[in-house]
Amino acid sequence: MNETDDGATLVSRRLYGRSKGKALRAGQARLMRELLPRLTLDLSQPCLHAPSLFSTPVEDVFLEIGFGGGEHLIAAAAASPDVGFIGCEPFVNGIAKLLARIDALGLANIRLHQGDAAEVIARLPPASLGRTFLFYPDPWPKRRHRKRRFVAKETLEALARVMRPGAQLRFATDIDDYAGWTLARVREATDFAWSAATSTDWLTPWDGWTQTKYEAKAMAAGRKPVYLTFVRRREREHDPASDA
């Protein structure tokens, strides 16, 4: 554990689960050798100056934590060429799939990290992100494994540091327990406010939502996703619920 120049703590976390599935096809392996190095963030630097990471000018920077097969990330980046997207994913096959889509579309507004998103978050400047996505993270359902979940006091504090006031943290899961876990920890963190006003707000996906392969399987199995939006509070913002 060490610190960046602006005092942000760098936390080394152990990642669990598989890092690779079936063997890559020849074209995927070529993209991993040739394209991935050009898109990979240089984490040897203590601080990543977000807008300058991209070869094309961007007006904002969004982060996707664990993009899986990249369905949402590629669609969002293609729809918003003026936004820079940072995608983090440890699973090799997911990265290979995303690289094929980036190559086919010729997108210049995506940068990648093959590993733990916490390593990237720790190196971003304060208030540098306009939006963060965390869709269907591993739920680690066994009680003894729940400490492995990405949503925790420490990661929420780290995200609060790098997200601007008013920025959205979008979270989706098909696991009721993880939804409740997340709501409880966001409430404890105080840096984020849950924006839902009615039940339809968390049962309806966001405008322009791209369904992932995982979500389709979950719905086919009878599980109902929830879509939670948390807004980064402004400094000294009062929470009326605290008076209750």
N, C-alpha and C positions, 0 to 999 in steps of 0.2 A: 504494500500500500504506500503510495507517495502522493505528491500534490503537484498540480499544474501551477503555472505562473500566477494565475488569479486566485489561487488558494483552494481550488476544487479538489476534493479527495478522489484519487483513482482507486477503485476497488477491484481487486482480482476475485472473480467468482469461478467456481468449478461448474462446468456445463455437464449436464447429464443427458442420457439418451444417445441415439445413434448419430453419427456424423456423416455416414454414407450408406446408401442402399445398393441397388443393383448397379452393375458395371455401366459406365457411361458409353454412349455410342461414339463413333470416331469423330463426328462433327462436334459433339459436346466436349469431348476431350480437347479438341483443337481450340475451342473457344475458352476453355479453362486455362490453357497455356498462353493464348495470344491476347484475348480480349480482357479477361479478368484482371491481369496486372495493370492494364491501362485505366481501369475503373476503380481499383482498390484504393481506399483511403490510406494515406501514409500516417500510421499511428506512432511513428518514431518522433513526430513533432508533439510537443506538450500541449499545443493549442491549435485546433482546426478553425480557421476563419471561414465560416460556412459559405458565404456567397462566392468566394474565390475558388471553391473546390470544383466548380463546373466550367467547362470550356465555352459555354454560352451564358450570357448575362441572365440572372434570375432575380425576381423581385421578392421571393420568399423561399424558405427552406423547410421541408417536411421530413419527418423521420418515420420509417416503418420498422418495427421491431419484430423479427421473425416472420419474414414474408412468405414462407412456405414455397409454393410453386410459382409465386410472383404474379398471380392473376390480378390482384388488386393493384399492386405497385405498377405494373406495366400499363394498365388502363388509366390510372391516375396520372402517370407521367406523360402519356400520350395526349391526354385531354388538357393538360396544363403545362405547356412548354415553357412558360415564364416562371415556373416553380422548380426549384432543385429538390430532388428526392434522394435521401440517404436510406439505403436498405441494408439491414443486418440479418444474417441468416447463417447458422453454423452447418446446416445440412448441405452437403456437396451437390446432391441431385437437384435440390431446389435452386441452387445458384446456377447450375448448368441449364436448367429450363429457362430461367430468367434471361441468361446471356443470349440464348437463341432468339428470344423475342426482341431483346434490345438490338441485336445485330440485324434482324429482319426489318425492324422499323427505323433503324438508324438514329435512335434517340441519344441526345447529348446531355440530358438533364438528370441522369441517374449516376450515383456513386455507391459503391458497395463495401461492406465489411463482412468477411467470412469468419464469424465468431460471435462473441458476446456483445450485445448492444451497449452494455454498461461501459465497455472500453471506449466506445465512441462518445457516449453521453458525457463521460468524465472529461473529454478533451474539447468539447464544444464551449464557446464563449457564453456568458450569461445572456439570457433573453434572445437567443439566436434562432429559435424554432417557432414557426407559426402554427404547427400542427404535429401531433404524434399519433401513430396508429399502432394498436396492439390487438391483433385479431386472432382468436382461437389459440392462445398460448397453451402449452402443455399444462393440463390441470393438476397433474400429480395428485390423484384422488386419495391415495392412502395417507392416513393422518401423519405417519412418521415422515412422509416425503413432502408435506406441504411447505416446508421451509424452502424448498427448491423453486416455488412459484416466483415468477418474475415480479408480480405486484407485491411489494413489501414496503415498509417504512423507508428504508434506505433508497430504493429505486425511485419512489415517489418524490423524495426530497431532491434527488439528483435531477429528475425531470423538471421539477418546479424551478430549479436554478436556470435551466437552459431554455425554458419556454417563456415567451413573452406574456405579460398580462393580457387576458382575453383569448389566448391561444387554446385550442381544443385538444384534449386527449380522448381519442375515440377507441373504445374497447368493445370487443364482441366475443361472446362465448356461448356454447350450448350446454354448459355445465352449471346447473343452478347453484351448487355450492361455491363455485369460483366466482359467480356473479355476486353472491352475498359477501364472500371474502373480500372482493374488490371494493364494494360499496362501504364496508366497514372500515377498511384501511384508508380509503379516500377521505372518509368523514374524520378519521383520527388525524390525518395529515394536515388538514385545514388550508392547504395551499390551493386546493381545487374545490369547485362547487359542482354538484350534479345538476344538470340543466333541465332534467325532465319535469314536466308539469302534469302530464297524464300518462296512463299506462301505455297508450299507443306510442308515446315517445321512445320507450325502450323496446317495443316490439316491432318497430318499423325501421328498416335500414335507412341510411343516409341517402340523400339525393345523389344519383350517379353511382350507386353501389354496384360493385362487380362481385357476383357470387363466386366464392372459391370452391375448389374441388372438395375440400374438406367439409365446407358448409353443406354442399349438396348431399354428401354422404350422411351427415348428421341428421338432416331433415328427412332423408329417406328412411333413416332408422327410427324416426319418430321423436327426435329431440328438437326442441324449439329454441332457436337462438335468441339472445337478447343483445341489444345494441345500446351501449351506455356512452353518453357524452359528458365529459367533465371539462370545465372551463377554468383555466389558470386565473386565480383571483388576483386582483390588484392589491398592492400593499395596503395594509390596515383596513381592508374591506370587511364590513361587518356581516356576520352570519346571523340572521334573525332566529335560526333554529337554536342558537346557543342560549337564547333567553328563555327557551321553553323549560 
